Amino acid sequence: MPDTNRQLLLKSRPTGLVSRDNFDAVASPLPELRDGQALARIRFLSVDPTMRIWMSDREGYLPPVALGEVMRALGIAEVISSKHPEFKTGDLVFGMTGFQEYVLLGAGEKVPFRKLPAIPGVPLTAFLGVLGITGITAYFGITDIARPQPGETLVVSAAAGATGSIAGQIGKILGCRVVGIAGGEEKCAWLTDELHFDAAINYKQSGWKEKLAAACPQGIDINYENVGGDIMNTVLSRMNLHGRVVLCGLISGYNQEDPALASFATVLIKRLRVQGFIVLDYAPRYGEAVAQLGQWLAAGKLKDRHTVVEGLDRAPDALAMLFTGQNIGKLIVRL
Ligand SMILES: NC(=O)c1ccc[n+]([C@@H]2O[C@H](COP(=O)([O-])OP(=O)(O)OC[C@H]3O[C@@H](n4cnc5c(N)ncnc54)[C@H](OP(=O)(O)O)[C@@H]3O)[C@@H](O)[C@H]2O)c1
């Protein structure tokens, strides 16, 4: 049994991009297991843009991480010792593991850890990607909020990321013309060549706004928005009457004091339905999403790509990578 736990504690609130200096690396003693508790070794950490908001003292859907607290993060862990009635050694679990090497289960966590099934042919990391929070978010954003009709044009921003890549693929399955916006030629080639998007626009290249217009000759019916700012403004300006805007994220504003919001004049003029949502709203229906996503994955209709960063010490670097666009698909830290 290990007796120390390496942890990354939040030392300071970032201004701008997250850096290692915002964290303190400490080695804390691991307590004796009490009845009703289990100890799990963390195998994978999920790296999510929302963590940047948790690090600030901005109001969000969860309270900020307090200074001196272990950085909050989702992850997958393997039970290595148990006095918990529901978990045995070797079980794989998903939950709020935090940026650390070990996590105690049954220690008063608000949301209990969930046991992960072993599904032949499905890697564990899929539970942080297509079968995890980002896949589930994309699923409900498209099927429940956008409700696309075949032939409609769907534009997805941050399209080569974890959520965007799944949202666009679901749009294709449901018969949409899908156009992705992403930062770079490699990302755009992946979207069109492997995920079969109808077009992909590199917003880092000059003339991208004209290219977007050309890729959407019938206008835009659905905007699956992950970015905000200039990208969202540009997409909104080409929306059709009674279009739908799935407001999933506004990552371009997370490093600023005032999150970037696009002009809402278009929303009024074009009578758009804009709906913000947080995936937690759908918690009672996660099973439905995972069953459908799993079926599409098994049928080869969905591709789930990961960018993997090695080691707990590099977790802060990984978080910064989300904002410099250095990931394709779901960004994960392997411990
Ligand atoms: N509502 C919910 O419940 C919910 C749940 C999960 C995620 N989200 C949101 O969904 C969005 C995507 O999250 P994710 O976890 O799937 O991350 P991700 O898309 O895998 O990674 C973030 C991507 O955003 C792009 N990006 C970063 N800064 C940008 C900027 N200033 N301008 C344009 N693009 C920028 C980068 O790609 P490029 O190279 O293309 O720039 C980067 O790869 C985020 O806004 C997140 O907050 C919401």
The ligand as an SDF file (V2000), in Angstrom:
LIG
                    3D

 48 52  0  0  0  0  0  0  0  0999 V2000
  -22.2050   22.8740  -21.7430 N   0  0  0  0  0  0  0  0  0  0  0  0
  -21.5980   21.7870  -21.2830 C   0  0  0  0  0  0  0  0  0  0  0  0
  -22.1080   21.0190  -20.4750 O   0  0  0  0  0  0  0  0  0  0  0  0
  -20.2150   21.4700  -21.7950 C   0  0  0  0  0  0  0  0  0  0  0  0
  -19.6160   20.2190  -21.5610 C   0  0  0  0  0  0  0  0  0  0  0  0
  -18.3450   19.9600  -22.1290 C   0  0  0  0  0  0  0  0  0  0  0  0
  -17.6810   20.9580  -22.8650 C   0  0  0  0  0  0  0  0  0  0  0  0
  -18.3060   22.1780  -23.0220 N   0  0  0  0  0  0  0  0  0  0  0  0
  -17.6800   23.2430  -23.8250 C   0  0  0  0  0  0  0  0  0  0  0  0
  -17.4080   22.7320  -25.1200 O   0  0  0  0  0  0  0  0  0  0  0  0
  -16.2820   23.4080  -25.6620 C   0  0  0  0  0  0  0  0  0  0  0  0
  -15.2550   22.3600  -26.1270 C   0  0  0  0  0  0  0  0  0  0  0  0
  -14.8040   21.6430  -24.9860 O   0  0  0  0  0  0  0  0  0  0  0  0
  -13.9350   20.3010  -25.1710 P   0  0  0  0  0  0  0  0  0  0  0  0
  -13.7510   19.7200  -23.8310 O   0  0  0  0  0  0  0  0  0  0  0  0
  -14.5380   19.4820  -26.2390 O   0  0  0  0  0  0  0  0  0  0  0  0
  -12.5250   20.8920  -25.6320 O   0  0  0  0  0  0  0  0  0  0  0  0
  -11.8050   20.6690  -27.0340 P   0  0  0  0  0  0  0  0  0  0  0  0
  -12.7250   21.1840  -28.1010 O   0  0  0  0  0  0  0  0  0  0  0  0
  -11.3010   19.2820  -27.1320 O   0  0  0  0  0  0  0  0  0  0  0  0
  -10.5460   21.6390  -26.9020 O   0  0  0  0  0  0  0  0  0  0  0  0
  -10.6940   22.9940  -26.9640 C   0  0  0  0  0  0  0  0  0  0  0  0
  -10.4830   23.5140  -28.4110 C   0  0  0  0  0  0  0  0  0  0  0  0
  -11.0070   24.8370  -28.4890 O   0  0  0  0  0  0  0  0  0  0  0  0
  -10.3260   25.5550  -29.5030 C   0  0  0  0  0  0  0  0  0  0  0  0
  -10.0340   26.8960  -29.0150 N   0  0  0  0  0  0  0  0  0  0  0  0
   -9.4060   27.2340  -27.8520 C   0  0  0  0  0  0  0  0  0  0  0  0
   -9.3090   28.5780  -27.7370 N   0  0  0  0  0  0  0  0  0  0  0  0
   -9.8830   29.0930  -28.8510 C   0  0  0  0  0  0  0  0  0  0  0  0
  -10.0940   30.4270  -29.3330 C   0  0  0  0  0  0  0  0  0  0  0  0
   -9.6850   31.4940  -28.6410 N   0  0  0  0  0  0  0  0  0  0  0  0
  -10.7050   30.5860  -30.5300 N   0  0  0  0  0  0  0  0  0  0  0  0
  -11.1280   29.5180  -31.2450 C   0  0  0  0  0  0  0  0  0  0  0  0
  -10.9630   28.2450  -30.8440 N   0  0  0  0  0  0  0  0  0  0  0  0
  -10.3470   28.0330  -29.6630 C   0  0  0  0  0  0  0  0  0  0  0  0
   -9.0380   24.7960  -29.8140 C   0  0  0  0  0  0  0  0  0  0  0  0
   -9.1530   24.2320  -31.1110 O   0  0  0  0  0  0  0  0  0  0  0  0
   -8.7060   25.0360  -32.4330 P   0  0  0  0  0  0  0  0  0  0  0  0
   -7.3600   24.5370  -32.7960 O   0  0  0  0  0  0  0  0  0  0  0  0
   -9.7630   24.6610  -33.4050 O   0  0  0  0  0  0  0  0  0  0  0  0
   -8.6720   26.4910  -32.0830 O   0  0  0  0  0  0  0  0  0  0  0  0
   -9.0150   23.6610  -28.7810 C   0  0  0  0  0  0  0  0  0  0  0  0
   -8.4790   22.4680  -29.2940 O   0  0  0  0  0  0  0  0  0  0  0  0
  -15.7560   24.3310  -24.5760 C   0  0  0  0  0  0  0  0  0  0  0  0
  -16.2800   25.6240  -24.7860 O   0  0  0  0  0  0  0  0  0  0  0  0
  -16.3410   23.7340  -23.3070 C   0  0  0  0  0  0  0  0  0  0  0  0
  -16.4780   24.6750  -22.2750 O   0  0  0  0  0  0  0  0  0  0  0  0
  -19.5350   22.4400  -22.5070 C   0  0  0  0  0  0  0  0  0  0  0  0
  1  2  1  0
  2  3  2  0
  2  4  1  0
  4  5  1  0
  4 48  2  0
  5  6  2  0
  6  7  1  0
  7  8  2  0
  8  9  1  0
  8 48  1  0
  9 10  1  0
  9 46  1  0
 10 11  1  0
 11 12  1  0
 11 44  1  0
 12 13  1  0
 13 14  1  0
 14 15  2  0
 14 16  1  0
 14 17  1  0
 17 18  1  0
 18 19  2  0
 18 20  1  0
 18 21  1  0
 21 22  1  0
 22 23  1  0
 23 24  1  0
 23 42  1  0
 24 25  1  0
 25 26  1  0
 25 36  1  0
 26 27  1  0
 26 35  1  0
 27 28  2  0
 28 29  1  0
 29 30  1  0
 29 35  2  0
 30 31  1  0
 30 32  2  0
 32 33  1  0
 33 34  2  0
 34 35  1  0
 36 37  1  0
 36 42  1  0
 37 38  1  0
 38 39  2  0
 38 40  1  0
 38 41  1  0
 42 43  1  0
 44 45  1  0
 44 46  1  0
 46 47  1  0
M  CHG  2   8   1  16  -1
M  END
$$$$
